[in-house]
Amino acid sequence: MAFHPRIVIFDLDVTLTEYDTFLPFLFGYLRQYRKRRSLKLYRLPLNLLKFWHWGNRTWMKTEMLKAFMGGEPRERIAGWVDQFVEELMQDSMREQGLAELRAYQAQGIRVILASASFDIYVDAIARRLGIEEVLATRAKWDRRDRLAGMDGANCRDDEKLRRVKTVADMPADGQGVAAYSDSHADLPLLGWAEHGVAVCPSKRLFHQVAGLGLEVARW
């Protein structure tokens, strides 16, 4: 019997897009403003070594954001966001994933976009997709409205599920909820939802499919 959800939660990177968006977003900004950013990137190789040693993904994510965009004004970043999202929507979205999303929207089913990527551009993608409810890693801005790093926790793993549960009228037990993701990092969310869908699953996620009773979708 087909599952008919009341709420559907989509991950973004590699679920609705063909690739992870964070690094292309950063390097695209660097190409746009290479001369402005070159001096702030000299510390990045050392930070990469620290990341591989300690394995702190959240720390590294913050350091990379600051290295590529730290101190940049919101208005300038917003200009790059518009260009980045336009190119992404034209060339790098999973067509079958978009068709699934649009089918839910056409039925009036509540759709939420939940991503570990930064709200700087996830919010813009959501607007293009007609999604009103968005959960994403938040960027921090200083008093001069310049980018200062990450605000709060990285929206992945248990933190993503925690945020999902705080959304208005969300069932505590996940009943009536469908969740779509490609990543093992979303195992807490996929396992909690009544119907979890592993989209083009990573190797680590694929090994968990049978144990959690997940559907597999190849988009």
N, C-alpha and C positions, 0 to 999 in steps of 0.2 A: 504494500500500500504506500502511495506517495505521501511524503510528509508535507503538511501545510502549515508553515510557521506563521506566527503573529509578528515576530521580530526577526530580522536578518542582519547579521553583523559580518561585514567584509573587512578583511585585512587589505592593505594596499599593495605593498611591494611584492612583486612576483606572483601575487594573487590576481590583481586586476591589471598590473603592469607586467611587461616582459622582463624587467630587471629591477634590481634594487635602485632606488632613486637618489639616495643620499649622496654618494660620491659623484655621480654625474651633475647633481645640483651644485656641489662645491666646486668641482673643476670647471664647470661652465662659467661660474662667477669669476673664477681666476682668469679664464681666457678673456672675459670682458674687461677686467680691471687688473691686468697682469702687473703693471708698474706700481699700482697702489699696494698690492698684497705681497710683493716679493720679499720685503724685509721681514714680515711677520711669519714667513714660512720656514725660516732657518732652523727653528727648534723642532719642527715636525719629525725628522728622522729619529731624534733622541726619544721623543714621545712614543713613536711607534715601537721602539725597542722595549720601552717600559710596558707598553700594552701587551706585547707578546710574552713578557716575563710574568706579569701579574694577571693578565686576562681580564682586566676591568673594562668591559665594553662601554659602560656608561661614562666612565672617566675619559676614555679615548674619544668617544663620540663628542663630548663637550670640548675637548682639546682641539679636535679637528675643526669643529664649527668656529671656535675662537681664532684658530690660525688662519682660516680662509676668509672669515667674515667679521671677526671681532672688531668692534669700534665703527663698523660701517653704518651709515644712517638708514633708517627704515625705508625712506623714500627711494633711495638708490637700490636697495635689495628688492623692494616691491617691483621695480622696473624689470629686474632680472626674473623674478617670479613669473610675471606675465609672459615673458618670452619662453621660459622653461616649460611652463604648463601648456602653452600653445603647441610647442614642439612635441611634448609628451603625448598630448591628446591626438595629434595627427599621426604619429609614427610608432608609438610604443605601448599601446594598450592591448590587452588580450580581448579580441573580438567576442569570443564565446563567453568570457567573463562579463563583458559589458551587456551582452544579450541576456544573461542570467539576471544581472542587476536590473535591467530595464523591464524584464518580465515581472519581477517583484513589484517594482514601482507602478507598473500598469495595473496591477491588482490592488493597489492601495496599501500594500504591506509596508510596515515601518522598517526603514533601512538605516543602519548606523555604520559609518566608516571608522574603524579603529586601527590606528597605525603607530608604529614606533618612530616613524619619521617626524620631522619637525612641523609644527603647525604653520610655520612661515609659508610653506607651499602646499601642505596637505589641505588646509582650509580652501585654498584656491582651486585645487583639484576637485574637492567635494562640491563646490559651487558649480563647476562645469558639469559634474555628474548629476546635479539636482538632488544632492544629499544634504539635508539640513542639520543632521546630528553628527558631530565629529569628535572623536577622541584621538589626541595625538600628543607627542612629546612637545612640551611648551618651550619656546625661546624666551630668554630674559632680555629686557631692554633697560638701559640706564636712564637717568633723568634727562639726558639730551636726546633720547629716542634713538640711541645707537645700540647695536647688538652686543650683548654682554655675556652670553653663554646659555646654559640650560636652566629653566625654571622648574624646580621640582624633580620628580623621578622620571626615568626613562619609561615610556609607555610600552613595555613588553613583558613577557612572562607573567608572573603573578600580579604585577602592577597593572597590566592591561585588563586582566579579569577584575581586579579590584575596582577600577574605574568604570568598567561596564556595569558592575553591580550597583553603582551609585546613580546610574541614569534613572530618571523618573519613570515609574511604572514598570521597572524591570523585575521579572519574577526571580526570586532569590534562588530557586532550584533549577533555573534554566529551562523550565518547561515551556514549550511553544517557541523556543529560540533555535534558529539555525545559525551556524558560524562557519565561515570560509577562510582558510589560511593555507599557505604553502609551508610554513615554518614550524620546526619543533619548539621554537620559543613560544608558540601559541598553544601548546598542549594543554595548559590550564584552561584556556577558553574553550578549546575544542572538546575537551573532556567534560566540561561543565554544561555546555549547550545540549539540549535534547537531541539535536541532529548536527553533528560535526562533519565538515567536508574538507578533506585534505586535497588541496588544489596543486597539481603537478608537484607532489610532495618531495621535500628534500629527503636524502637518504635516512637521516636520523628520524624524521617524522614518519617515513614509510614503515619503519620497523615497529612503530606504535599503532599502526592502523588497525590491525586485527584485535589487539588487546582492548582498544577503546571502542571498537565497533564503528569506526569512521567510514564514511563513503569516500571513495577516491574519484576525483574529477581530473581529466586530462584536457586542459584548454589549449 
